[in-house]
Amino acid sequence: MRHRGGEAAVDRDRLSIDIGRVVSGEKQSHRRPRGATNMSATQARADFARYLKSTDFAKAVVHLPNDTHVLFERVFGARHFSWRCVKTSVLFSVAAFAIIVVLNVLNHPKGSLSRTLNVLEMFPGFFRSVVAYAIWSIVPDYFNLLKTRKVLGLITARQMGQVDWNHVVSNFGFDPLPN
């Protein structure tokens, strides 16, 4: 078996040496993967920002119908930090969690209910943990909704030809590069 580059998938000599060291209890030497670099976080962000500025995303972005952003704003409201958006986001999060539970029950119709009851009897705090997880997952869902709103706005603006890539890069936490 070979990798794409033509090199052997398993280096038999090195494998036998490493297996021998494991058996004998010797310390193994670990190699750094090829192509690994010692980039700092600042260098990585600058490199990623350069990539974002130099890549033509017009070919990669999917064309959405014009009413997609309008529908999104009709469902969640025009402002993200409003009670309407919070309530709708919570409703969608709880509905998604309920759909997952229903799909689990439908996937295992005979054993799900009895298994759940057994778990609740054996671990009385399990139900509280599930409820806490469901409540905790609402917060990230709300902030992911903000990202979805931003991406929809960018796609809509791109379709209209109004994208400022310095604004895009700075919104996602990267320092824009000077022109």
C-alpha positions in Angstrom: 0.0 0.0 0.0 1.4 3.4 -0.9 0.5 7.0 -0.2 -0.3 9.5 -2.9 3.3 10.6 -3.0 4.5 7.1 -3.8 6.1 6.5 -0.4 5.3 3.3 1.5 2.3 3.6 3.8 4.1 1.7 6.5 7.8 2.0 7.1 8.5 -1.6 8.1 12.0 -0.9 9.5 10.9 1.9 11.7 7.8 0.1 12.7 9.8 -2.9 13.9 12.2 -0.7 15.8 9.3 1.2 17.5 7.5 -2.0 18.4 10.7 -3.4 19.8 11.2 -0.3 21.9 7.6 -0.5 23.2 8.1 -4.1 24.2 11.5 -3.4 25.8 10.2 -0.3 27.5 12.6 2.1 25.8 11.7 5.7 25.1 10.4 6.2 21.5 11.6 8.9 19.3 8.7 10.8 17.6 9.2 12.4 14.3 7.6 15.7 13.3 5.2 15.3 10.4 6.4 16.5 7.1 5.5 20.1 6.3 4.9 21.0 9.9 6.1 24.6 10.6 6.8 26.5 13.8 4.3 29.3 13.1 3.2 31.5 16.0 -0.4 32.4 16.4 0.3 35.9 15.0 2.0 34.5 11.9 -0.8 32.0 11.4 -3.4 34.7 11.6 -1.5 37.0 9.2 -1.0 34.1 6.8 -4.7 33.2 6.9 -5.6 36.9 6.4 -3.4 37.0 3.3 -5.1 33.8 2.1 -8.5 35.4 2.6 -7.5 38.5 0.7 -5.8 36.7 -2.2 -8.4 34.0 -2.8 -11.2 34.6 -5.3 -14.2 33.5 -3.3 -16.6 34.5 -6.1 -16.2 31.0 -7.6 -16.5 29.2 -4.2 -19.6 30.9 -2.8 -23.0 29.4 -3.5 -25.6 31.6 -5.1 -28.6 32.0 -2.8 -32.0 33.0 -3.8 -32.6 36.7 -3.2 -35.2 36.1 -0.6 -33.0 33.9 1.7 -31.8 36.9 3.8 -35.3 38.4 3.9 -36.7 35.0 5.1 -34.0 34.8 7.8 -34.8 38.3 9.0 -38.6 37.6 8.9 -38.1 34.5 11.1 -35.4 35.9 13.6 -36.0 39.6 13.3 -33.9 42.4 11.8 -31.8 42.9 14.9 -29.8 40.0 16.4 -29.7 41.3 20.0 -33.5 41.5 20.5 -36.0 39.4 22.6 -37.6 38.2 19.4 -34.3 36.8 18.1 -33.5 35.2 21.5 -37.0 33.6 21.8 -36.9 32.2 18.2 -33.3 30.9 18.6 -34.3 29.1 21.9 -37.3 27.7 20.1 -35.2 26.3 17.3 -32.6 24.9 19.6 -35.1 23.1 21.8 -36.9 21.8 18.6 -33.6 20.5 17.2 -32.9 18.8 20.5 -36.4 17.3 20.5 -36.0 16.1 16.9 -32.7 14.3 17.9 -34.5 12.6 20.8 -37.4 11.5 18.6 -35.0 10.2 15.9 -33.2 8.2 18.6 -36.5 6.7 19.7 -37.5 5.9 16.2 -34.2 4.3 15.5 -34.5 2.0 18.5 -38.3 1.7 19.0 -38.2 -1.3 21.4 -35.3 -0.4 23.6 -35.2 3.4 23.9 -37.9 3.9 26.5 -36.9 1.0 28.8 -33.2 1.9 28.4 -33.9 5.5 29.3 -36.0 4.5 32.4 -33.2 2.2 33.5 -30.6 4.9 33.2 -32.8 7.4 35.1 -33.2 4.8 37.9 -29.5 4.0 38.1 -28.3 7.6 37.7 -30.8 10.0 39.3 -28.7 13.1 38.3 -28.6 12.0 34.6 -31.9 13.8 33.8 -30.6 17.0 35.3 -27.4 16.7 33.3 -29.4 16.3 30.1 -31.5 19.4 30.9 -28.4 21.3 31.8 -26.7 20.3 28.6 -29.8 21.3 26.6 -29.9 24.7 28.3 -26.1 25.2 27.9 -26.3 24.4 24.2 -28.8 27.2 23.7 -26.1 29.9 24.3 -23.6 28.7 21.6 -26.6 28.2 19.2 -27.5 31.9 19.7 -24.0 33.1 18.9 -23.7 30.7 16.0 -26.9 32.3 14.7 -25.1 35.6 14.8 -22.4 34.1 12.6 -25.0 32.7 10.2 -26.6 36.2 10.0 -23.2 37.7 9.1 -22.4 35.1 6.5 -25.9 35.5 4.9 -25.3 39.3 4.9 -21.9 38.8 3.2 -23.3 36.4 0.6 -26.1 38.8 -0.2 -23.6 41.7 -0.4 -21.3 39.6 -2.6 -24.2 38.9 -5.0 -24.8 42.6 -5.2 -21.0 43.3 -5.5 -20.6 45.2 -2.3 -18.1 43.1 -0.2 -15.3 44.9 1.7 -12.8 42.1 2.5 -11.0 44.2 5.1 -14.3 44.4 7.0 -14.8 40.6 6.6 -11.3 39.8 7.9 -11.6 42.1 10.9 -15.1 40.8 11.8 -13.8 37.3 12.2 -11.0 38.3 14.5 -8.1 38.7 12.1 -6.0 41.8 11.6 -6.5 43.1 8.1 -3.3 43.5 6.1 -2.4 46.9 4.7 -3.1 47.2 1.0 
